[in-house]
Structure formats: C-alpha cells, structure tokens
Amino acid sequence: MDTEKRKIAPARYHTKLNLLSPEQVERIHRASLHILEHTGMHMPHRRAQELLASRGARVDYERGMIYFPPTLVEEALAKVPATFTLCARDPDLDLVLDGRHGYLTLDGSGLQVIDLASGAVRQSTREDLEQATRVADYLEQVAFMWPVVSAQDCPQKVQPLHELAAQLKNTTKHIQAMTAVTGFSARGSVELAALVAGGREALRKRPLISNFQCSISPLSYDAESLEAALVFAEAGIPVGFMTMQIGCSTAPATLAGNLAQGNAEILAGIVFLQAAFPGAPTFYGSCATVMELKSGGVACGGPEDCFLQAASAQMARFYGLPSNIGTFATGAKASNWHAGVENAISGAASIFAGADMMCGAGLINGARIFSFEQLLLDCETFEIISRTAAPVEVSDETLALEVIHQVGPHNHFMAETHTLAHLRELWQPLVIDRSPYEKWVFEGKKETLEAAREKARLILEQHCPEPLEDGLEEEMERLLESYLKEQ
C-alpha cells in the first residue's frame, strides 16, 4: 500500500443544478448590494478602511463601518481570476479550480476524536491530526486538506502553526490552512510553507497552501482576520472569504434573507482583498445554516442546510467565483443511519450544484468529533454521488450496438471482449459490503462501520506519505520554537 502512487478522484461536472431562478439570483444580488451600501460592514482595520475609502467607499472611522457603493463591488469582482490552481507538494496532485471539477476536503476543526483503538471519545492532539492526515493522504476522494482536528496539546499561541506543520509532514496534497486567523499565525504559516516549497518566490509560483477568513455574522469582520488575509495575499497565497451565518440567530430566519446577508459578507471580504491586491486569487465560501429551535444550537444537516449549500454554490457561479461549500458535517452523534441520510443528501446538494470545493469529511456531532470511520464512509458517499453526477460518454463504442447484436436474446455478455474492456470502469466500494447474504452471515455479519474501522487501521499501518526532504522537519520545529518565543 505504501508504494502506491496516489491519485485524486474529484467530482466531474457536465450539468449543474439551479435551485434559484435567474430572477431570484438577481434579486439576492441586488439585496446584497443594498446591504453593503446602506447598512454597511463593520471592518475595524485601519488599512482596510483607508484602502476602501480611496476607492470610493464611505467610511465611518469612529464606528469602524464601511459602506460600499455598488460600482466598487462590481469593479472588484471583475478583477478576480475566474480560475486558478491549488498547488500541491506533488505536482501530480495539483487542483485546477475551473468549474468542471469538485474537490472534497476534510472538515475542520474538531475538538474531540473517537480513539481508533479504544472507541472512547477524547480531546484531540497533534498526533491525531497527523494520523487523520495520513489516512486522508491515502484516500483518493480527499483532494486537499483541512486540519480536521485541533492540536490541543500544543501551545495555543502557535497551535495553528503546529497544525500546518503536522499536515505538511503527512501529505503531498494541497493544504488549506484555515486555522490561521491572525496576522501572527499567517506570517508563521507563510514561513512554514516557504520552507517546504523552497523559498518565498517558489511558494509564490506554486502556493502549496491556501486560506480563508470568516466573517462574524451579522455583517462584521475581525481586524486580525483581515490582517491575516493581507499577509497571505501578499505572499501570493489564495485567500477566500467564508460565512457561517445561522438563520434565526446571526441571520434572518428566511432563506432568502440568510442568503442575501451571507452573500454581502462574502462580497465585502472580496472587495477588500481586491482593493489591496488587484487580481489576487480568491474564492466564495459558505457554511450557512439555521438554528436548532429546541436547543438554540446549530441544526446541522436539515433541508435548510442543503438548500443553502446549493444556492450558495449557484451564487458563486453567478459571480464567476470558485466556491467552497460546507458539506457533510452531520449532526448525528454516531456514524449511523442518521449520519448516512444527512451526509448523502448534503453531498448530493453540493455536487449537483457544482461546488468547486467541499468541506468536509470526517466529523460528526455538528463538526465537533472526528471519526476515522466516518471519514471513510464520507469518502464512499462522495464517490457514489460524484459518479452519479459524472458525464456519461454516448458514442458508437459505448452504445455497444455491435456486441448487443452478437449476443442477441437469451444469452449473456460476461465473456465478451467489449465487457472485459469496460468492466473496470464500474465503481467498486471501499468499505460497503456487496457480498451475498449467506457469505455475510457466515463471516460474522460485519457491519460497515467495523469494515471502515479495519480499513482505517490498515491504512495507518501500511501507508507512508512521501517524506519531506532531509532536515526540513527539524527546520520546521525550530521555526515553531522561534514563533513560540516571539513577543
């Protein structure tokens, strides 16, 4: 297993689902422009205020409020590249964001993990993140990495840097350093990535990491997150903007209002970034949801979530922006029927709507608990849905008229050359058991969850990601120590 050359298995698109009519998309767009111009965004970052003021925004410096004229928004959107590449340590694993592929990542950042040996739920560590990354490095469905659990045994000041170092060490795939949300952690992340890339200029040419910053709904950004975005963008690293608004709590109860507000927050971040670095690669991120009315928490997995996923992907396509859409993250407390239903429908919503990036796999209980088993099950679900949505070739070869004529009635195709030439194109499961019932009973009625657990253990035992160059791990650890000591 450790000598196999890993590949990427993305979703491939030829048609895309539109849940919103063109008129509805236009109304949401205009509503967002109205919010940005008349209600404004709280962006308490002096450089952001001055940059946007110089480009025609109205700024209330005392309150930290910025009001965006529609023309400023339209001009900024025109500067964003429609496509760009998320580079990987292994160039064969580069991801082109071209609107024709959908890439799955891990979820982030759970605080607990289901121990693979004991089954107990416990606090997550850096070692857990390293192991989760190793398993995800093996899985073809996982195209790029998020830190799926938090390295809580590391000093909090440099925890995001330890998380990035853990993943750089254990995968050759692209990494989205989504826990770097301050200027301090952004600078450290850039330095770590530059070590692996071969220097700052090499990193600029081939950014091995990307990042996004979250709004604070309703209608606000933290000053530190805006500073982090500037640090990353200055280094040539793609930076997106993501909302995580909660209907009935931090956004309106109505789906249209939820979308309009979240859309405005994303656009504000993108306009700010383009004001600082015109043409910088960026993307449209949404993990929108609604409140669970009985508890006041987050619903996670209901029909509103799935609608918001598909509609957000559609809004991103309206702007010609790559999208990163919250996918899976079931509210189920275990990897059970509940998790399967929610994640299957969630995956279908994102894939059929043409999401460019989907975050993510592996967490349960509303993105709080990481499960190795759930990671494999989510990948299985992703593969089934993505193959359902994939384009189908209709040609003389695939219509198979000649072989159908040769076989004729009351015969079979099993020994035909045409069958042998194409049978390996059919999907084969990773952990789902499709054996006969009697065989399943004879072998102990093994449940899919148990099969996933065994597969995860096997991957950890046998899969060894391509190591970093000699001496790089030591350099990274020295860099982490220097940042820990920095005042």
C-alpha positions as CSV (number, residue, x, y, z in Angstrom):
1,M,0.0,0.0,0.0
2,D,2.8,2.5,0.9
3,T,4.3,2.2,-2.6
4,E,1.1,3.0,-4.5
5,K,1.1,6.3,-6.4
6,R,-1.9,8.3,-5.0
7,K,-4.3,10.0,-7.3
8,I,-7.2,12.4,-6.9
9,A,-10.8,11.4,-7.6
10,P,-12.8,14.6,-8.0
11,A,-16.4,15.0,-9.0
12,R,-16.7,15.8,-12.7
13,Y,-19.4,18.1,-13.9
14,H,-21.3,18.5,-17.1
15,T,-24.6,19.8,-15.8
16,K,-25.4,21.8,-12.7
17,L,-28.5,22.2,-10.5
18,N,-30.0,25.6,-10.1
19,L,-32.5,25.8,-7.2
20,L,-32.8,29.6,-7.7
21,S,-34.3,31.1,-10.9
22,P,-32.3,33.8,-12.7
23,E,-34.7,36.4,-11.4
24,Q,-34.2,35.2,-7.8
25,V,-30.4,35.2,-8.1
26,E,-30.6,38.8,-9.4
27,R,-32.8,39.9,-6.5
28,I,-30.4,38.3,-3.9
29,H,-27.5,40.1,-5.7
30,R,-29.3,43.4,-5.6
31,A,-30.3,42.9,-1.9
32,S,-26.7,42.2,-1.0
33,L,-25.6,45.4,-2.8
34,H,-28.3,47.3,-0.9
35,I,-27.0,45.9,2.4
36,L,-23.4,46.8,1.6
37,E,-24.3,50.3,0.6
38,H,-26.9,51.3,3.2
39,T,-26.3,49.0,6.2
40,G,-22.6,48.6,5.7
41,M,-20.0,46.3,7.2
42,H,-18.1,46.6,10.4
43,M,-14.4,46.2,9.4
44,P,-12.2,47.7,12.3
45,H,-9.0,47.5,10.3
46,R,-7.3,50.9,9.5
47,R,-5.6,49.8,6.3
48,A,-8.9,48.2,5.1
49,Q,-10.7,51.4,5.8
50,E,-8.2,53.6,4.0
51,L,-7.9,51.3,1.0
52,L,-11.6,51.2,0.5
53,A,-12.1,54.9,1.1
54,S,-9.5,55.6,-1.6
55,R,-11.7,53.6,-4.0
56,G,-14.9,55.3,-3.3
57,A,-16.3,53.6,-0.2
58,R,-17.8,55.8,2.6
59,V,-16.1,55.1,5.9
60,D,-17.1,55.9,9.4
61,Y,-13.7,55.7,11.1
62,E,-15.1,56.2,14.6
63,R,-17.5,53.3,14.3
64,G,-15.3,51.2,12.0
65,M,-18.1,51.0,9.5
66,I,-17.6,50.8,5.7
67,Y,-20.3,51.4,3.1
68,F,-19.7,50.0,-0.3
69,P,-21.1,51.7,-3.5
70,P,-22.4,49.1,-6.0
71,T,-19.9,50.2,-8.6
72,L,-17.0,49.4,-6.2
73,V,-18.3,45.9,-5.8
74,E,-18.8,45.3,-9.5
75,E,-15.3,46.6,-10.3
76,A,-13.7,44.4,-7.7
77,L,-15.5,41.3,-8.9
78,A,-14.2,42.0,-12.4
79,K,-10.6,41.7,-11.2
80,V,-10.9,38.2,-9.6
81,P,-9.4,35.4,-11.7
82,A,-12.1,33.0,-12.8
83,T,-9.8,30.0,-12.5
84,F,-6.6,29.3,-10.6
85,T,-4.7,26.2,-9.3
86,L,-4.3,25.0,-5.8
87,C,-0.8,23.6,-5.9
88,A,0.5,20.5,-4.0
89,R,3.8,19.2,-2.9
90,D,3.3,16.6,-5.5
91,P,2.6,18.4,-8.8
92,D,0.5,15.5,-10.0
93,L,-2.0,16.3,-7.2
94,D,-2.5,20.0,-8.2
95,L,-6.1,21.0,-8.3
96,V,-7.4,23.3,-11.1
97,L,-10.4,25.3,-10.0
98,D,-12.0,25.5,-13.4
99,G,-15.7,25.0,-12.7
100,R,-15.6,21.5,-14.1
101,H,-14.4,19.6,-11.1
102,G,-15.5,19.3,-7.5
103,Y,-12.9,18.6,-4.8
104,L,-13.5,17.2,-1.4
105,T,-11.5,18.1,1.7
106,L,-11.6,17.2,5.4
107,D,-13.8,19.1,7.8
108,G,-12.4,21.4,10.5
109,S,-11.5,21.7,13.3
110,G,-13.0,19.2,15.7
111,L,-12.1,19.3,19.4
112,Q,-12.6,15.6,20.1
113,V,-11.7,12.3,18.4
114,I,-13.1,8.8,18.6
115,D,-10.0,6.8,19.5
116,L,-9.4,4.2,16.8
117,A,-8.1,1.7,19.4
118,S,-10.5,2.1,22.3
119,G,-13.5,3.7,20.7
120,A,-13.5,6.3,23.5
121,V,-14.2,10.0,22.8
122,R,-11.3,12.2,24.0
123,Q,-9.7,15.5,23.4
124,S,-7.8,15.8,20.1
125,T,-4.0,16.1,19.8
126,R,-1.4,16.9,17.1
127,E,-0.7,13.2,16.7
128,D,-4.4,12.7,16.0
129,L,-4.2,15.3,13.2
130,E,-1.1,13.6,11.8
131,Q,-2.8,10.3,11.7
132,A,-6.0,11.7,10.2
133,T,-3.9,13.5,7.5
134,R,-2.1,10.2,6.7
135,V,-5.3,8.4,6.2
136,A,-6.7,11.3,4.1
137,D,-3.5,11.4,2.1
138,Y,-4.2,7.8,1.0
139,L,-7.8,8.4,0.1
140,E,-8.3,9.4,-3.5
141,Q,-11.6,11.2,-2.8
142,V,-9.9,13.7,-0.4
143,A,-8.3,16.2,-2.8
144,F,-6.9,18.7,-0.3
145,M,-6.5,19.1,3.4
146,W,-8.1,20.9,6.3
147,P,-6.9,20.5,9.8
148,V,-9.8,18.2,10.8
149,V,-9.0,18.2,14.5
150,S,-7.2,20.7,16.7
151,A,-3.7,20.1,18.1
152,Q,-4.8,20.9,21.6
153,D,-1.7,19.5,23.2
154,C,0.4,22.3,21.6
155,P,0.8,25.8,23.0
156,Q,-2.3,27.8,22.0
157,K,-0.2,30.7,20.7
158,V,1.3,28.6,17.9
159,Q,-1.4,25.9,17.6
160,P,-2.3,26.8,14.0
161,L,1.4,26.5,13.1
162,H,1.7,23.1,14.7
163,E,-1.4,22.1,12.7
164,L,0.1,23.2,9.4
165,A,3.4,21.5,10.2
166,A,1.6,18.3,11.1
167,Q,-0.1,18.3,7.7
168,L,2.9,19.4,5.7
169,K,4.7,16.4,7.1
170,N,2.0,13.9,6.4
171,T,0.6,14.7,3.0
172,T,1.8,15.7,-0.5
173,K,-1.7,17.2,-1.2
174,H,-2.6,20.9,-1.1
175,I,-3.4,22.3,2.4
176,Q,-5.9,24.9,3.3
177,A,-4.5,26.5,6.5
178,M,-7.9,27.6,7.7
179,T,-7.0,27.9,11.4
180,A,-4.5,30.8,10.7
181,V,-6.8,33.7,11.5
182,T,-4.4,36.3,12.8
183,G,-1.5,38.2,11.2
184,F,0.9,36.4,13.6
185,S,-0.3,32.9,12.6
186,A,-0.5,33.9,8.9
187,R,3.1,35.0,8.9
188,G,4.2,31.8,10.5
189,S,2.2,29.8,8.1
190,V,3.8,31.5,5.1
191,E,7.3,30.8,6.6
192,L,6.5,27.1,7.1
193,A,5.1,26.7,3.6
194,A,8.1,28.6,2.1
195,L,10.4,26.1,3.8
196,V,8.7,23.2,2.1
197,A,8.3,25.0,-1.2
198,G,11.9,26.0,-1.4
199,G,11.7,29.7,-0.6
200,R,9.3,32.7,-0.8
201,E,9.5,33.0,-4.6
202,A,9.0,29.3,-5.1
203,L,5.9,29.5,-2.9
204,R,4.6,32.4,-4.8
205,K,4.9,30.5,-8.1
206,R,3.4,27.3,-6.5
207,P,1.4,28.1,-3.4
208,L,1.2,24.8,-1.5
209,I,-1.3,26.3,0.9
210,S,-4.4,28.5,0.7
211,N,-6.5,30.2,3.4
212,F,-9.9,31.7,4.0
213,Q,-11.2,34.1,6.6
214,C,-14.6,34.0,8.2
215,S,-17.0,36.9,8.7
216,I,-18.6,37.4,12.1
217,S,-22.3,37.4,11.3
218,P,-24.1,39.6,11.1
219,L,-22.1,42.0,8.9
220,S,-18.7,42.1,10.6
221,Y,-15.1,41.1,10.2
222,D,-12.4,40.9,12.9
223,A,-9.4,43.1,12.4
224,E,-7.0,40.2,12.9
225,S,-8.7,38.1,10.3
226,L,-8.4,41.0,7.8
227,E,-4.7,41.3,8.6
228,A,-4.2,37.6,8.1
229,A,-5.8,37.9,4.6
230,L,-3.4,40.6,3.7
231,V,-0.4,38.6,4.9
232,F,-1.4,35.6,2.8
233,A,-2.4,37.5,-0.3
234,E,0.9,39.5,-0.2
235,A,2.7,36.1,-0.3
236,G,0.7,35.1,-3.4
237,I,-1.4,32.6,-1.5
238,P,-5.1,32.3,-2.5
239,V,-7.4,33.7,0.2
240,G,-11.2,33.1,0.3
241,F,-13.9,34.5,2.5
242,M,-16.5,32.3,4.2
243,T,-19.7,32.9,6.1
244,M,-21.1,30.7,8.8
245,Q,-24.3,32.6,9.5
246,I,-27.1,30.9,11.4
247,G,-30.7,31.6,10.4
248,C,-32.8,32.9,13.4
249,S,-29.7,33.7,15.3
250,T,-27.0,35.6,13.4
251,A,-29.0,35.9,10.1
252,P,-32.7,36.2,9.2
253,A,-35.0,33.3,9.6
254,T,-35.9,33.3,6.0
255,L,-33.7,31.5,3.5
256,A,-33.7,34.5,1.1
257,G,-32.6,36.9,3.9
258,N,-30.0,34.4,5.1
259,L,-28.5,34.2,1.6
260,A,-28.6,37.9,0.9
261,Q,-26.8,38.7,4.2
262,G,-24.2,36.0,3.8
263,N,-23.6,37.0,0.2
264,A,-23.0,40.6,1.3
265,E,-20.4,39.5,3.9
266,I,-18.5,37.4,1.3
267,L,-18.5,40.2,-1.2
268,A,-17.2,42.7,1.3
269,G,-14.2,40.5,2.0
270,I,-13.5,40.0,-1.7
271,V,-13.8,43.7,-2.4
272,F,-11.3,44.5,0.4
273,L,-8.8,41.9,-0.9
274,Q,-9.0,43.2,-4.5
275,A,-8.5,46.8,-3.2
276,A,-5.3,45.7,-1.6
277,F,-4.1,43.2,-4.3
278,P,-6.0,43.5,-7.6
279,G,-6.3,40.2,-9.3
280,A,-5.4,38.2,-6.2
281,P,-6.9,34.6,-6.4
282,T,-9.9,34.3,-4.0
283,F,-13.0,32.2,-3.6
284,Y,-16.5,32.3,-2.3
285,G,-17.1,30.2,0.9
286,S,-20.3,29.3,2.7
287,C,-21.1,27.1,5.6
288,A,-24.5,28.7,6.1
289,T,-27.0,27.0,8.4
290,V,-30.0,27.7,10.6
291,M,-30.7,27.5,14.4
292,E,-32.0,24.3,16.0
293,L,-35.1,25.7,17.5
294,K,-35.4,23.4,20.5
295,S,-31.9,23.9,21.8
296,G,-30.7,27.2,20.3
297,G,-27.7,25.4,18.8
298,V,-26.9,24.7,15.1
299,A,-29.2,22.5,13.2
300,C,-26.5,20.7,11.1
301,G,-28.0,18.5,8.3
302,G,-31.5,19.7,7.8
303,P,-33.2,20.6,4.5
304,E,-32.4,24.3,5.0
305,D,-28.6,23.5,5.2
306,C,-28.8,21.6,1.9
307,F,-30.7,24.3,0.2
308,L,-28.2,26.9,1.4
309,Q,-25.4,24.7,0.1
310,A,-26.8,24.5,-3.4
311,A,-27.9,28.1,-3.5
312,S,-24.5,29.4,-2.3
313,A,-22.8,27.4,-5.0
314,Q,-25.1,28.9,-7.5
315,M,-24.4,32.5,-6.3
316,A,-20.7,31.8,-6.6
317,R,-21.2,30.6,-10.2
318,F,-23.3,33.8,-10.8
319,Y,-20.2,35.8,-9.9
320,G,-17.8,33.6,-11.8
321,L,-16.0,32.7,-8.5
322,P,-14.8,29.3,-7.3
323,S,-16.8,28.1,-4.3
324,N,-16.0,26.3,-1.1
325,I,-19.3,24.9,0.3
326,G,-19.8,23.3,3.7
327,T,-20.8,19.7,3.0
328,F,-21.5,16.7,5.3
329,A,-20.9,17.6,9.0
330,T,-23.9,15.7,10.1
331,G,-25.5,16.5,13.5
332,A,-25.6,12.7,14.3
333,K,-23.8,11.6,17.4
334,A,-22.5,8.5,15.8
335,S,-21.8,7.0,12.3
336,N,-25.3,5.6,11.9
337,W,-28.4,5.8,9.8
338,H,-28.9,9.5,10.8
339,A,-25.4,10.4,9.6
340,G,-25.8,8.5,6.4
341,V,-29.1,10.2,5.5
342,E,-27.9,13.7,6.2
343,N,-24.5,13.3,4.6
344,A,-25.9,11.7,1.5
345,I,-28.4,14.5,0.9
346,S,-25.8,17.1,1.8
347,G,-23.2,15.6,-0.6
348,A,-25.8,15.5,-3.4
349,A,-26.8,19.1,-2.8
350,S,-23.2,20.3,-3.2
351,I,-22.2,18.0,-6.0
352,F,-25.2,18.5,-8.2
353,A,-25.0,22.3,-7.7
354,G,-21.4,22.2,-8.9
355,A,-19.4,23.2,-5.8
356,D,-15.7,23.6,-6.7
357,M,-14.5,22.7,-3.1
358,M,-16.5,20.8,-0.5
359,C,-15.6,20.9,3.2
360,G,-15.7,18.4,4.6
361,A,-15.4,14.8,5.5
362,G,-14.8,13.0,8.9
363,L,-16.7,14.9,11.6
364,I,-19.9,14.1,13.4
365,N,-22.0,15.8,16.1
366,G,-22.1,19.1,14.2
367,A,-18.4,19.2,13.3
368,R,-17.2,18.6,16.9
369,I,-16.0,15.0,16.9
370,F,-13.6,13.3,14.4
371,S,-14.2,9.7,13.4
372,F,-11.8,7.8,11.2
373,E,-14.7,5.5,10.3
374,Q,-16.8,8.5,9.3
375,L,-14.0,9.8,7.1
376,L,-14.0,6.6,5.1
377,L,-17.8,6.5,5.0
378,D,-18.0,10.1,3.8
379,C,-15.5,9.3,1.0
380,E,-17.6,6.4,0.0
381,T,-20.7,8.6,-0.1
382,F,-18.8,11.3,-2.1
383,E,-17.7,8.7,-4.6
384,I,-21.2,7.3,-5.2
385,I,-22.7,10.8,-5.7
386,S,-19.9,12.1,-7.8
387,R,-20.1,9.1,-10.1
388,T,-23.9,9.6,-10.4
389,A,-23.3,13.2,-11.4
390,A,-20.4,12.5,-13.8
391,P,-20.8,12.9,-17.6
392,V,-21.5,9.8,-19.5
393,E,-20.0,9.1,-22.9
394,V,-22.5,8.3,-25.6
395,S,-20.6,7.0,-28.6
396,D,-20.6,4.1,-31.0
397,E,-18.3,2.3,-28.6
398,T,-20.4,2.8,-25.5
399,L,-23.8,2.3,-27.2
400,A,-22.4,-1.2,-27.9
401,L,-24.8,-2.0,-30.8
402,E,-22.4,-4.5,-32.4
403,V,-22.0,-6.6,-29.2
404,I,-25.7,-6.4,-28.4
405,H,-26.4,-7.8,-31.9
406,Q,-23.8,-10.5,-31.5
407,V,-25.2,-11.6,-28.1
408,G,-28.8,-11.4,-29.0
409,P,-31.7,-12.8,-27.0
410,H,-31.3,-15.4,-24.2
411,N,-27.6,-15.0,-23.8
412,H,-25.1,-13.1,-21.7
413,F,-22.3,-10.5,-22.0
414,M,-19.9,-11.9,-19.4
415,A,-17.3,-13.4,-21.9
416,E,-17.5,-10.6,-24.5
417,T,-14.3,-8.7,-25.3
418,H,-16.4,-5.4,-25.0
419,T,-17.3,-6.3,-21.4
420,L,-13.7,-7.1,-20.5
421,A,-12.6,-3.8,-22.0
422,H,-15.1,-1.8,-19.9
423,L,-15.9,-3.7,-16.7
424,R,-13.1,-1.9,-14.7
425,E,-14.9,1.4,-15.3
426,L,-17.6,0.3,-12.9
427,W,-17.4,1.6,-9.3
428,Q,-16.1,-0.7,-6.6
429,P,-16.8,0.1,-3.0
430,L,-14.1,0.8,-0.4
431,V,-15.9,-0.4,2.7
432,I,-19.5,-1.2,1.6
433,D,-20.1,-5.0,1.6
434,R,-22.0,-6.2,-1.5
435,S,-21.3,-9.9,-1.0
436,P,-24.2,-12.4,-0.9
437,Y,-26.2,-12.5,2.2
438,E,-25.1,-16.0,3.1
439,K,-21.5,-15.1,2.9
440,W,-22.1,-12.0,5.1
441,V,-23.8,-14.2,7.7
442,F,-21.0,-16.8,7.6
443,E,-18.3,-14.2,8.1
444,G,-20.0,-12.8,11.2
445,K,-22.4,-10.2,9.9
446,K,-19.7,-7.5,9.9
447,E,-21.2,-4.0,9.9
448,T,-20.0,-1.3,7.5
449,L,-18.7,0.7,10.5
450,E,-16.5,-2.2,11.5
451,A,-15.2,-2.6,8.0
452,A,-14.4,1.2,7.9
453,R,-12.5,0.9,11.2
454,E,-10.4,-2.0,9.9
455,K,-9.6,-0.2,6.7
456,A,-8.5,2.9,8.6
457,R,-6.2,0.8,10.8
458,L,-4.8,-0.9,7.7
459,I,-4.0,2.5,6.0
460,L,-2.3,3.7,9.1
461,E,-0.2,0.6,9.3
462,Q,0.8,0.5,5.7
463,H,0.6,3.9,4.1
464,C,3.6,6.1,4.3
465,P,3.3,9.6,2.6
466,E,6.3,10.8,0.7
467,P,8.6,12.3,3.4
468,L,9.9,15.8,3.4
469,E,13.4,16.5,2.3
470,D,16.1,15.7,4.8
471,G,16.4,18.3,7.5
472,L,13.1,20.0,6.8
473,E,11.2,18.6,9.8
474,E,14.0,19.9,12.1
475,E,13.9,23.3,10.4
476,M,10.1,23.5,10.8
477,E,10.3,22.6,14.5
478,R,13.0,25.3,15.0
479,L,10.7,27.8,13.3
480,L,7.8,26.8,15.6
481,E,10.0,27.3,18.6
482,S,11.0,30.8,17.4
483,Y,7.4,31.8,17.0
484,L,6.6,30.5,20.4
485,K,9.3,32.8,21.9
486,E,8.2,35.8,19.8
487,Q,6.6,38.5,21.9
